[in-house]
């Protein structure tokens, strides 16, 4: 098992000035540099599309729906999200399910409102392998400010990787007049 050194991120940010960052980047392997470039690209995309960092980092893309009852999005399987067994980390797949269901629900509500996850159940069926993961979501129940959704994640070969259910709170923001 690899030992992972932990450090106080806040402290590291204070100590790391731009010149040290440039030096660190210059000393990186091509693989490490590609990961940093991907993170920088996600930050830049976040400024433009206002979508969260992780959605941009994972390169989530909307798939145009065939009908209004379904919502689908995809993400490529890249080396930086693979575990030592060369399959997608389970946490990444769970994150995809959570983000996809949240994205779908936010499409159904007023743009000023938000949704937050209250509970999520994830079932893993097959290892995350292939070229991409596709999340197919649908609203299963809605009552007042509680929404329930389901998500089925498949790979580009059509194999079911994960099924998930989630309960979300609809945060209604009052209008300021």
C-alpha positions, -999 to 999 in steps of 0.1 A, spaced: 0 0 0 13 34 -9 17 59 20 -1 91 13 13 122 29 -13 146 41 -8 183 44 -28 213 54 -40 226 20 -46 261 34 -10 262 47 3 249 14 -15 276 -5 0 304 17 35 290 13 34 283 -24 40 314 -44 38 316 -82 76 311 -88 75 279 -67 45 267 -86 63 274 -120 94 255 -107 72 226 -96 55 225 -129 88 226 -148 100 195 -128 69 174 -135 67 144 -157 46 146 -188 18 127 -171 19 150 -141 19 180 -163 -11 168 -182 -31 165 -149 -22 200 -139 -31 213 -174 -64 195 -171 -71 212 -137 -62 246 -152 -85 240 -181 -113 231 -156 -108 264 -138 -108 284 -171 -140 265 -182 -156 272 -148 -152 310 -154 -171 307 -187 -198 281 -181 -204 287 -144 -204 249 -139 -186 235 -108 -149 227 -110 -154 189 -107 -179 188 -136 -154 206 -158 -125 185 -145 -144 153 -153 -153 168 -187 -191 162 -183 -210 168 -215 -248 170 -219 -264 145 -243 -294 160 -260 -325 142 -248 -347 121 -270 -377 132 -248 -383 155 -218 -385 126 -193 -349 116 -197 -316 134 -189 -282 120 -200 -246 132 -198 -213 116 -204 -177 118 -193 -146 103 -208 -126 76 -189 -91 91 -186 -60 78 -169 -63 102 -140 -96 88 -127 -84 51 -127 -74 33 -96 -44 9 -94 -65 -19 -110 -71 3 -140 -108 8 -134 -126 40 -126 -125 48 -89 -159 40 -73 -160 74 -58 -157 90 -92 -186 69 -105 -207 79 -75 -197 116 -80 -209 113 -117 -242 99 -105 -247 126 -79 -237 154 -103 -258 140 -132 -289 137 -110 -283 172 -95 -278 187 -130 -310 171 -142 -330 184 -113 -316 219 -117 -329 219 -152 -364 213 -138 -365 242 -113 -363 280 -114 -327 291 -123 -324 311 -91 -331 279 -70 -307 251 -62 -308 215 -52 -286 197 -26 -282 160 -20 -298 147 12 -292 110 6 -278 88 -21 -275 50 -26 -251 36 -51 -250 0 -64 -219 -11 -83 -225 -38 -110 -194 -39 -132 -160 -23 -132 -157 11 -148 -139 3 -180 -141 15 -216 -138 49 -232 -166 68 -215 -194 66 -189 -229 77 -197 -253 87 -170 -290 83 -177 -312 100 -151 -349 105 -144 -371 121 -118 -389 94 -99 -408 115 -73 -414 151 -63 -433 163 -32 -431 199 -21 -394 206 -17 -381 170 -18 -371 154 -51 -361 118 -58 -341 107 -88 -326 76 -103 -294 72 -123 -281 44 -145 -245 46 -156 -233 25 -185 -201 25 -204 -196 29 -242 -201 -9 -246 -236 -7 -230 -225 -25 -198 -243 -13 -166 -216 0 -143 -237 17 -115 -273 23 -105 -280 50 -80 -310 67 -63 -309 100 -46 -330 123 -25 -325 160 -30 -337 191 -12 -350 219 -35 -337 252 -20 -362 279 -31 -346 313 -30 -370 341 -22 -373 370 -47 -359 403 -36 -382 431 -47 
